[in-house]
Amino acid sequence: MATDSNRLGDTTATETATRLVHRNINNTNSTVSNGEVTNRVEKHAEDLMQWKRHAERIKSKVLDQIQGQLSDLLDKALTESVQTFTQNGNHGNNYVTRDGTVTTTNNNDHSHRTHTEKDGKVFMDRRSILDDLFEINHIRTIYHMFISVLFLFIISTLAVDYIDQGRLVLEFDLLSYAFGKLHIVALAWLLMFSYTLAVPYYALALWGTLYHRSPVQGVLSVGAGLVLSVLQAVVLGILPVYVVFHYQLPPASRFIIILEQIRFLMKSYSFIRENVPVILKHKTKEGEGPRGEGPRGEGPRGEGPRGEGPRGEGPRGEGPRGEGPRFPTFSSYLYFLFAPTLIYRESYPRNPHIRWNYVGVTFAKILGCLFYGYFILVRLCIPVFMNDSNTPFSTRTLVLALFHATLPGMLLLLLAFFAFLHCWLNAFAEMLCFADRMFYKDWWNSTSFANYYRTWNVVVHDWLYYYGYRDFLWLSRRKFRTAAMLSVFAVSALVHEYVFTLGFGFFYPVMFCLFAFFGVAFNFTLNDKRKSPVWNIMMWTCLFIGQGVMVCLYCQEWYAQIHCPRTGDSFWELVTPRSWSCSN
């Protein structure tokens, strides 16, 4: 369509210029000389070429706007049409209606729960972007190029080992060290999972059963909240940290426990956050609403119905009037704990079968990414920073190491994205028949950091947006949008720094500074108003530099902690980076 429009624009402009030129020549033949005619023709031709260039610029802008609007319309049409067939009785699935409403159905108990976009995230059947892109030969070739680089790393490692030791050596001692003591990790994970599976679910069920019967509902709610908060702090807060330090776990094992700790906390919070409002809205007596309201399903006296569900039922998510609150099933909560999402729903759109071949290939890709990261560290990072640890800290040393670390840092970022956000989440989604695979968006096309933050990790962004940003606006009555955004950045920065501090075993607030200071600054300066491709180049340049800073500083501090161990346990001794003073 764009090619035809270009041809039509070129033809029209050329014909218009020709007609105007001939008309001017005919009008001036009888009154002016040939030289004057030539000058006028050239002047008119120049004016027409300027007009043509102007028209081309307008045409390009119009086509870009039309393309964007058509893309939005197609996305909306797909959203409205996804899984409409389940409306006719598919078990436990969501279907999307034309008004953006997702209805959860369960044919076993004929229950309904209506969910709209304004209530939170809407799940639908959609594939991951890379799965679609890898069907294009050109994109698949880029993927093959990355695989060929992995083979080059393997060949170079074998060649260097053969030259140095006279034999082929392909040892993975770094991986065996990093993932050591996995039996302790498994026991700690099992304990955290068992607690998250049982305590939040039955605590909510017990509170929900007693809430509408209790004469002191506020005291009951505060007491239940305090007890659950204490249990969460002990089991999901203190216990993982104790295991990490008491058993002196290696880095990868530490990261597994800490990331799972955060995942269980976020999942249990989402489960409680989504179900407590449903229980609070429940009506306990036939024909009688909560205090101060009119008959069943109505608002205050004189107002019309409010938020009723299907015929014969109470507000959305409740059972028939007069019955007890319908709690989420244990199986739905168990499914949610393994599902690749942090937003709880009673059910999700599901695929009809499992592609075990896809699961096997995806786990093989994860294993390949693990070895890829190993070779990047062994060939590009460890030799450089192990030697740099013996030189005094200086600006020159820091700058050279920083720019040396940009390439391995960016490769590690891409590997982490591909291994976790694409392969790991898609593998579990496939095994659970989870149909919504929008775990990320096309962040690589971002022209602003604001869009990059929204599209890099959609799973975490959704949780922060709905339970952080939107709830903050609701509490502040939508008066402090900037404060809401800053609070989300602060929470994200603190959690990232917490993960890196416990994972590496030392405090060096590089991640916190990148998030809390540079991230906030880039979010407001490189915002969505930046549309030129130049800003995409700027975004990638900043990512390269940021990853170089992280790899450089963390590697330097890692070896400084080895060569210059702490001599005391004072506060300043713990928070002062050793790489600033270590020169042995």
Steps between C-alpha positions, in 0.01 A plus 500: 500500500787737583674421166186573298453826688859603422457423130170687489656802674799505262280469190258772614777743588678442166185545294408816690847646446490419126155657448597817686826533308331462160226744597752763601697449180188547285399815685838666465601407142334806350631761742844403629825376358623145513746585782226640719287194428785274609553694821133488587478130420798427726350709779165323473672161484696581817183611678325183392785281621486670839127442508557137406750451782256663741221271380727197545570598858129542571425168330760323713355642821144410396601143412677460837192621685271272298730204561499564876122539510448184294731309735302619802173408333625153412627443854164608638315275255717204598443574868125503449493181297743282696341183632141602438426136433535428874184699562310189396623287788877452510598389852666753724612743232475872438333649197528858385188691403467807282501745786836378625342275763652164588259251654624200693275197471498169677247249378532281807338747738349744248693784659588822327741780560508797271830682462548823307814684396438771759505230772852388409700303250305311234652169392455370147641239265813642335849382412834643601646744250822306443305184413336698221823670393696175482266387224656772282819383328683830549441502877581132531834568330590749775418228753730263312776761514482500880525120499808520278660740750442237771682243286787749457523536878519122538765465228711784640482354851610157375780656293637707790484203739680280246775758452543559874464142628566287194160329514136575435329615819138606524429530869209687650639558846344848517150360442548223754615759755222753426223237532644322800299374801184454293358257759480787751339718234241230431411462869470876550284532188274214612447666837418840344268340246314294761445808714383713204266224385329445835514805726377789278222286353356367825557831681288674236234229516480521880484879504240504222281251687504699823500854361127555438403312816728700728368806687853647498596467137773762519675333793475161330648637177787681672579197714497261205715740300757535777525125560540428128757781465708356784490153346595641160791692652632194683458229236536699179715778642747383761528130414644540146756756621600269785547206262711711262744619768499204738585243232726739304332418171678578172369781274261314266344307789454826689326661206262203470389527862470881503310518171263226611451683830392814312281300261310332784451834676363662184275206420352472849439877506321486164283211618390689813470834321269358232272304737460728801286758311271220379443380856446854630225556240321176584140527629418261781124504532233435246358832382728709719817680402776636718424769755362819347396343171166404355368159397722243338714615213407867543695799617376746763126550506375666185791382282493234234670161491873503546749246366268201484619182337293254298135456579433378851845585631655778701779732399782376283682203638239409762278199523120503504354742750459363846786248469845528650782660304635283222872473563744419221563130463820351634584363157479848343737636764742209448492562125569869558812426706659330197344712224734752333312805630489703820135606461248259655188390315268208572581371154697598194465437128634151432639314203340164411818288519869502597772505235765295677742541212478878549565455875807286437647740245434796728678341797789414269522869408512591869789257547674651198460850645652377826812375321503816287518712815771273639723553195442877506615516862796265446625657176406868531463588868703286738842537327464879487366576846711238678810686382352845561445412865878521553523861379414805711160658444521794259284686250694358206460142625130553557434652155695230315328224693159660448526512122646152492195375693235655270496213249488209751254700710263544208533136400416393855194727497374349174567150629312568823208638303488210257560226758252618762240733350464298182615139551434435869158668512391348169606152613286519813217664307504211254502234773208676674315573171517869597396683182600861574868514404541879504790493747676786322443731208725642229721689745786499248303747284453747787589862434453595864592347832141545614391252232799275571401467866144406399599240240818336632332284767121510468450244778660716771380825344137387525540425870665837570245685290181348644606454863748786530423783263122463469442428869711802593285716272185353652618576853602854404182554294709542184674813625865391505587323175865600514529377858337171397752454219793587727379257765493219243855585391613507864349159575648352184843647575498371860393149397762480225771616740378252762530215247850599389625564855390159627592326175861623492546519876612863516340844493584712197195711401570511127158363405323735742673806353426391143132452581428773754700780339583435136185296442275774634687769306480306173134422558413871510748626239494216246122470510234389253518825306827380348407319178803542276721194432786706642350451846500125452875525438531711814305242699727217384811707570384566855423130546850405385659750736275401791577129457870580473486693827325213676733224378809713556423614855356172624792298360754738652326484837475119483877458466570779746294312758720194437838674505419753771253336741331701771689537826197592714123499518433870552229669300739703282711193442196319362371778273832636366605332171830318533598578140549866592798423720621151408836492316643159594 
